[in-house]
Amino acid sequence: MIANESYSTFVDDLQKETREALRKRPTQATVAYFEGKTFMVGTERYTISSQEAASIVSYLYDNDYTDEKGNILSAYHNDMEKGTLAPLSKKLQPISEQVHRLIQGIFDPSALEGMVEDGNDKAEVVNEKLNENASKEEFKRLWAEINHRYVYTVHYDSEELIKKSVAAIDNDLTVTPLKYVVTTGQQGEGTDFDSRVETRRQEMREVSTSNVPYDLVGDIARGATLTRRTVVRILKGILPARLLLFKNNPEEFIRKVIKIIKEQKATMIVEHISYNRTEQTYDTDIFTQEKSRQTVDKAYPAKKHILDYVFTDSQGERKFAEDMDSAAEVCVYAMKCQRAKCAIMK
C-alpha cells in the first residue's frame, strides 16, 4: 500500500471536489434539467424534448409541487408518499414512471441509478483484458509472491471481554439525565381565552426515574452481538452507581454501553487476529472480471499499467497514476481505485 499524499491533503482535496460536484448538481426542476435526458422505454431509447421538458415544469408548478424557482415543495413529497400524485398530461403518460424518477433525482440522486443518460454524455471506455505489461517477468514474479489466498481466525476469551468491558464502562460511561421544562403563569382578569398571561416562570427539572419499560439485557445483547448471559455478567460487574444511570436515561445508557462493548470487541479482534496462508491463489482475472467502464474524462491512458486505462475518481488518484508512469524505478504497476482505496503493485 502506497500513498503519495498526506491524509490531511487528501481530505482537503476530496472535500473540494465534493463541494464542486454538489455545486454542479441540479437542485431545481427547470427546463434545462429535464431537456435532453435519455432513458430506455421498453427496448427503445427515449430523449426528452424541450417542449416536453417545459410541460413537466408546468405540471409541477400548476399542482403546487414547486415554487416559482423550481424548488420541490413538501406537497410533492406528501403526495408521492401517499401514492396520490396528480396525473401527468396525456402525452407524457407513456413516460410517467421515468419522469417521476427524474423529479425524485433532484432531491435523491440514487433514484436515477441505472436509468438516466444525458444527451451530452461523453464516450466511454472499458477495461476488458490485460495488456502486454502483464506479461512482463517483473509482474509475473511479483504476482506469484502476493496472489495467495489467506484465511483469518480470531480467538478471544469471553472472560477477557467481560473484564475489559466492565473496566471501560466504569471509567468512561456518562449519561445525560432527562430533563423537562415546567412553565407556570397567571392569567389576567377576564374570562376570554385571549386575556394576557401576566406572569410566567420556567424552570428545568430532571426526571428522577423513567417509567418506560425496556429489555435492558436483550437490547444490549442484540446491539453488541453477545449472549444474554455475557451481558448479565457485564452489568453485574460494573459499579452500582453506573448501573443506576440507566433509570434517568435508558436509551442513552443502552446506546453508550453497546458502543463501549463493541469498542472492546474491536480492540480484542485486532490483538488476537491471525492470518494463515492457504494453497489457493487468485488469478489475474480479478483485474478484469468487473469489466468496469468509465467516461473518457475519468479514464487515464496509462503506459505501465497492466490495463489500458486507470479509472480515477479524483485528481489525486489521477496524479498518482501519472507519477507511476513517469517514475524511472517503476516498470509495471496495477492500480484499482474505488474512491479513496488504491491497491498498488510496484
C-alpha positions as a printed NumPy array, in Angstrom:
array([[  0.   ,   0.   ,   0.   ],
       [  1.495,   3.304,  -1.101],
       [  0.206,   6.814,  -0.532],
       [  1.702,   9.856,  -2.201],
       [ -0.108,  12.497,  -0.172],
       [ -0.789,  13.162,   3.472],
       [ -4.171,  12.296,   4.901],
       [ -4.992,  15.946,   5.539],
       [ -4.124,  16.842,   1.931],
       [ -6.286,  14.   ,   0.651],
       [ -9.224,  15.097,   2.81 ],
       [ -8.914,  18.718,   1.69 ],
       [ -8.817,  17.76 ,  -1.981],
       [-11.728,  15.346,  -1.584],
       [-13.832,  17.989,   0.157],
       [-13.1  ,  20.492,  -2.611],
       [-14.127,  18.001,  -5.264],
       [-17.27 ,  17.126,  -3.317],
       [-18.254,  20.778,  -2.987],
       [-17.672,  21.267,  -6.72 ],
       [-19.815,  18.225,  -7.552],
       [-22.6  ,  19.46 ,  -5.262],
       [-22.392,  22.918,  -6.775],
       [-22.949,  21.474, -10.25 ],
       [-25.688,  19.088,  -9.161],
       [-29.199,  20.239, -10.175],
       [-31.327,  21.366,  -7.238],
       [-34.358,  22.745,  -9.083],
       [-36.928,  21.42 , -11.533],
       [-36.13 ,  23.506, -14.604],
       [-36.482,  23.016, -18.347],
       [-32.696,  22.766, -18.625],
       [-32.669,  19.905, -16.102],
       [-35.221,  17.755, -17.952],
       [-34.323,  18.591, -21.552],
       [-32.02 ,  16.076, -23.21 ],
       [-32.36 ,  13.391, -20.537],
       [-32.232,   9.98 , -22.214],
       [-33.566,   6.674, -20.901],
       [-34.997,   3.385, -22.106],
       [-38.74 ,   2.85 , -22.58 ],
       [-39.075,  -0.848, -23.161],
       [-36.454,  -1.571, -25.809],
       [-36.471,   1.963, -27.258],
       [-34.192,   4.846, -26.306],
       [-36.167,   7.985, -25.459],
       [-34.901,  11.574, -25.176],
       [-36.962,  14.346, -23.584],
       [-37.525,  17.282, -25.916],
       [-37.547,  20.938, -24.909],
       [-41.34 ,  21.085, -25.265],
       [-41.781,  18.014, -23.06 ],
       [-39.381,  19.484, -20.505],
       [-41.459,  22.684, -20.399],
       [-44.614,  20.596, -19.972],
       [-43.107,  18.772, -16.969],
       [-42.13 ,  22.07 , -15.339],
       [-45.667,  23.429, -15.882],
       [-47.171,  20.243, -14.414],
       [-45.154,  20.644, -11.232],
       [-45.933,  24.328, -10.819],
       [-49.658,  24.002, -11.653],
       [-50.079,  21.289,  -8.999],
       [-48.21 ,  23.304,  -6.341],
       [-45.353,  20.793,  -6.377],
       [-42.757,  23.535,  -7.   ],
       [-42.407,  27.216,  -6.285],
       [-41.595,  29.937,  -8.842],
       [-37.898,  28.986,  -8.82 ],
       [-38.496,  25.282,  -9.34 ],
       [-37.781,  24.161,  -5.78 ],
       [-39.599,  20.946,  -4.898],
       [-42.23 ,  21.602,  -2.209],
       [-43.486,  19.353,   0.571],
       [-46.749,  18.767,  -1.316],
       [-44.886,  16.625,  -3.849],
       [-43.224,  14.544,  -1.131],
       [-46.539,  14.082,   0.682],
       [-48.461,  13.014,  -2.43 ],
       [-45.637,  10.729,  -3.523],
       [-45.613,   9.022,  -0.128],
       [-49.41 ,   8.576,  -0.198],
       [-49.447,   7.485,  -3.846],
       [-51.768,  10.337,  -4.819],
       [-49.589,  12.295,  -7.25 ],
       [-51.536,  14.275,  -9.832],
       [-51.509,  12.569, -13.262],
       [-49.214,  13.894, -15.975],
       [-50.611,  15.126, -19.269],
       [-51.817,  12.556, -21.787],
       [-48.734,  12.966, -23.967],
       [-46.413,  12.317, -21.017],
       [-48.331,   9.336, -19.67 ],
       [-46.161,   6.742, -21.532],
       [-43.07 ,   8.023, -19.721],
       [-44.764,   8.829, -16.404],
       [-42.55 ,   6.484, -14.365],
       [-39.328,   7.88 , -15.812],
       [-40.475,  11.492, -15.379],
       [-41.159,  10.991, -11.692],
       [-37.801,   9.282, -11.235],
       [-36.195,  12.351, -12.806],
       [-38.098,  14.58 , -10.387],
       [-37.072,  12.441,  -7.419],
       [-33.493,  12.563,  -8.675],
       [-33.369,  16.268,  -7.828],
       [-33.518,  15.524,  -4.098],
       [-32.378,  11.87 ,  -4.183],
       [-29.666,  11.186,  -6.806],
       [-29.875,   7.43 ,  -6.118],
       [-33.3  ,   7.42 ,  -7.84 ],
       [-31.509,   7.897, -11.164],
       [-29.127,   4.968, -10.83 ],
       [-29.214,   2.755, -13.89 ],
       [-31.809,   4.917, -15.593],
       [-30.664,   8.312, -16.834],
       [-28.301,   9.14 , -19.641],
       [-27.525,  12.71 , -20.561],
       [-27.769,  13.55 , -24.229],
       [-24.363,  15.213, -23.877],
       [-22.694,  12.262, -22.164],
       [-19.099,  11.65 , -23.174],
       [-17.857,   8.485, -24.805],
       [-16.99 ,   5.568, -22.563],
       [-14.049,   3.188, -22.488],
       [-13.876,  -0.247, -20.876],
       [-11.095,  -2.388, -19.407],
       [-11.767,  -5.869, -20.754],
       [ -8.38 ,  -7.595, -20.821],
       [ -4.821,  -7.315, -19.559],
       [ -2.282,  -5.69 , -21.85 ],
       [  1.334,  -6.601, -22.635],
       [  2.574,  -5.135, -19.339],
       [  1.001,  -8.09 , -17.535],
       [  3.341, -10.404, -19.495],
       [  6.479,  -8.775, -18.127],
       [  8.616, -11.068, -15.991],
       [  8.724,  -8.47 , -13.234],
       [  4.943,  -8.537, -12.899],
       [  4.787, -12.328, -13.086],
       [  7.336, -12.676, -10.261],
       [  5.55 , -10.118,  -8.126],
       [  2.138, -11.673,  -8.729],
       [  3.45 , -15.112,  -7.782],
       [  4.514, -13.649,  -4.424],
       [  1.282, -11.874,  -3.498],
       [ -1.567, -13.819,  -5.128],
       [ -2.052, -16.351,  -2.315],
       [ -5.37 , -16.594,  -0.527],
       [ -5.397, -16.315,   3.25 ],
       [ -7.898, -17.153,   5.941],
       [ -8.022, -15.341,   9.239],
       [ -9.119, -16.502,  12.635],
       [ -9.919, -14.547,  15.763],
       [ -9.526, -16.019,  19.22 ],
       [-10.575, -14.098,  22.269],
       [-11.655, -15.131,  25.702],
       [-15.135, -14.196,  26.925],
       [-13.718, -13.627,  30.395],
       [-11.27 , -11.099,  28.976],
       [-14.062,  -9.303,  27.112],
       [-16.21 ,  -9.13 ,  30.245],
       [-13.318,  -7.809,  32.317],
       [-12.339,  -5.144,  29.794],
       [-15.95 ,  -4.083,  29.177],
       [-16.62 ,  -3.679,  32.896],
       [-13.487,  -1.563,  33.342],
       [-14.294,   0.612,  30.31 ],
       [-17.908,   1.196,  31.41 ],
       [-16.796,   2.125,  34.918],
       [-14.218,   4.565,  33.556],
       [-15.931,   6.053,  30.509],
       [-19.719,   5.811,  30.822],
       [-21.54 ,   9.113,  31.216],
       [-25.291,   9.541,  30.771],
       [-27.124,  12.855,  30.456],
       [-30.201,  12.918,  32.719],
       [-33.525,  13.507,  31.004],
       [-34.967,  16.951,  31.743],
       [-38.235,  18.715,  31.18 ],
       [-39.33 ,  22.347,  31.366],
       [-42.118,  23.42 ,  33.702],
       [-43.851,  26.666,  32.722],
       [-46.222,  28.342,  35.155],
       [-48.186,  31.555,  34.71 ],
       [-51.117,  33.554,  35.961],
       [-53.929,  34.667,  33.681],
       [-55.01 ,  38.269,  33.817],
       [-58.507,  39.466,  34.513],
       [-61.229,  38.409,  32.145],
       [-62.723,  35.118,  31.072],
       [-61.877,  35.052,  27.392],
       [-59.005,  32.952,  26.11 ],
       [-57.238,  35.988,  24.696],
       [-56.565,  37.505,  28.123],
       [-52.879,  38.132,  28.581],
       [-50.825,  35.927,  30.89 ],
       [-49.421,  38.462,  33.316],
       [-46.728,  36.357,  34.968],
       [-44.709,  33.476,  33.601],
       [-41.97 ,  31.348,  35.159],
       [-39.927,  28.498,  33.72 ],
       [-37.701,  26.015,  35.454],
       [-35.755,  22.985,  34.298],
       [-36.287,  19.781,  36.245],
       [-34.591,  16.426,  35.953],
       [-36.611,  13.252,  35.51 ],
       [-35.995,  11.223,  38.644],
       [-36.946,   7.879,  37.141],
       [-38.153,   6.664,  33.756],
       [-41.277,   4.534,  33.844],
       [-40.915,   3.303,  30.253],
       [-40.271,  -0.472,  30.171],
       [-37.039,  -1.614,  28.474],
       [-35.477,  -5.01 ,  27.878],
       [-32.095,  -3.827,  29.121],
       [-30.268,  -7.141,  28.776],
       [-31.92 ,  -8.042,  25.477],
       [-31.298,  -4.65 ,  23.857],
       [-27.608,  -4.673,  24.783],
       [-27.203,  -8.315,  23.718],
       [-28.67 ,  -7.581,  20.29 ],
       [-26.727,  -4.36 ,  19.81 ],
       [-23.367,  -5.784,  20.894],
       [-23.968,  -9.261,  19.399],
       [-23.444, -11.062,  22.699],
       [-25.362, -13.688,  24.627],
       [-27.722, -12.537,  27.341],
       [-25.604, -14.434,  29.871],
       [-22.495, -12.435,  28.949],
       [-24.401,  -9.14 ,  29.125],
       [-25.762, -10.04 ,  32.574],
       [-22.242, -10.709,  33.833],
       [-21.044,  -7.36 ,  32.481],
       [-23.918,  -5.442,  34.095],
       [-23.399,  -7.269,  37.407],
       [-19.708,  -6.37 ,  37.303],
       [-19.989,  -2.607,  36.831],
       [-20.211,  -0.162,  39.699],
       [-23.715,   0.232,  41.183],
       [-23.525,   3.97 ,  40.513],
       [-23.013,   3.281,  36.803],
       [-25.949,   0.873,  36.646],
       [-28.203,   3.434,  38.33 ],
       [-27.612,   5.801,  35.389],
       [-29.995,   3.597,  33.406],
       [-33.013,   4.898,  35.319],
       [-32.627,   8.527,  34.297],
       [-31.953,   7.997,  30.589],
       [-32.456,   4.373,  29.477],
       [-31.961,   4.881,  25.747],
       [-28.683,   6.768,  26.103],
       [-27.466,   4.251,  28.694],
       [-28.154,   1.313,  26.342],
       [-26.651,   3.086,  23.337],
       [-23.434,   4.03 ,  25.094],
       [-22.951,   0.654,  26.802],
       [-23.296,  -1.063,  23.419],
       [-20.75 ,   1.332,  21.921],
       [-18.245,   0.689,  24.714],
       [-18.615,  -3.105,  24.468],
       [-18.206,  -3.045,  20.676],
       [-15.065,  -0.938,  21.019],
       [-13.612,  -3.513,  23.394],
       [-14.529,  -6.318,  20.987],
       [-12.858,  -4.487,  18.104],
       [ -9.681,  -3.938,  20.115],
       [ -9.53 ,  -7.608,  21.066],
       [-10.047,  -8.689,  17.456],
       [ -7.067,  -6.598,  16.378],
       [ -4.975,  -8.023,  19.199],
       [ -5.912, -11.667,  18.563],
       [ -6.376, -11.909,  14.795],
       [ -4.111, -14.26 ,  12.849],
       [ -3.755, -14.932,   9.126],
       [ -2.974, -18.311,   7.63 ],
       [ -1.875, -18.872,   4.068],
       [ -3.795, -21.461,   2.03 ],
       [ -2.844, -23.382,  -1.102],
       [ -5.382, -21.431,  -3.159],
       [ -4.348, -18.432,  -5.252],
       [ -6.002, -15.54 ,  -7.053],
       [ -5.947, -15.415, -10.83 ],
       [ -5.166, -12.226, -12.725],
       [ -8.745, -12.137, -13.973],
       [ -9.677, -10.327, -10.755],
       [ -8.462,  -7.181, -12.546],
       [-10.921,  -7.609, -15.431],
       [-13.846,  -9.612, -14.059],
       [-15.902,  -6.474, -13.347],
       [-15.383,  -5.19 , -16.912],
       [-15.636,  -1.698, -15.466],
       [-16.289,   1.191, -17.825],
       [-15.87 ,   4.923, -17.384],
       [-16.201,   8.147, -19.345],
       [-13.132,   9.322, -21.21 ],
       [-12.546,  12.278, -18.894],
       [-12.115,   9.901, -15.93 ],
       [-10.052,   7.3  , -17.823],
       [ -6.305,   7.871, -17.782],
       [ -4.493,   6.072, -20.668],
       [ -1.681,   4.502, -18.658],
       [  1.662,   3.377, -20.094],
       [  2.953,   0.989, -17.423],
       [ -0.361,  -0.251, -16.007],
       [ -1.482,  -3.835, -16.716],
       [ -4.773,  -2.421, -18.093],
       [ -5.097,   0.14 , -20.855],
       [ -6.812,   2.662, -18.601],
       [ -6.742,   3.712, -14.97 ],
       [-10.19 ,   4.863, -13.811],
       [ -9.863,   7.667, -11.279],
       [-12.386,   9.378,  -9.022],
       [-10.219,  12.34 ,  -8.031],
       [ -7.354,  14.482,  -9.219],
       [ -5.162,  12.925,  -6.519],
       [ -5.692,   9.443,  -7.938],
       [ -5.007,  10.612, -11.492],
       [ -1.82 ,  12.383, -10.382],
       [ -0.746,   9.185,  -8.64 ],
       [ -1.157,   7.166, -11.852],
       [  0.765,   9.806, -13.797],
       [  3.59 ,   9.64 , -11.235],
       [  3.715,   5.85 , -11.587],
       [  4.117,   6.189, -15.347],
       [  6.849,   8.791, -15.073],
       [  8.827,   7.135, -12.241],
       [ 12.024,   5.574, -13.556],
       [ 12.063,   2.914, -10.821],
       [  8.59 ,   1.617, -11.783],
       [  8.461,  -0.852, -14.662],
       [  4.888,  -2.116, -14.201],
       [  2.038,  -1.48 , -11.782],
       [ -1.574,  -2.338, -11.091],
       [ -3.924,   0.17 ,  -9.557],
       [ -7.56 ,  -0.406,  -8.679],
       [ -9.271,   2.736,  -7.411],
       [-12.549,   2.824,  -5.534],
       [-12.867,   6.264,  -4.061],
       [-10.025,   6.532,  -1.533],
       [ -8.718,   2.951,  -1.771],
       [ -5.944,   2.041,  -4.172],
       [ -4.038,  -1.225,  -4.4  ],
       [ -0.637,  -0.706,  -5.954],
       [  1.938,  -3.198,  -7.141],
       [  5.251,  -1.59 ,  -7.797]])
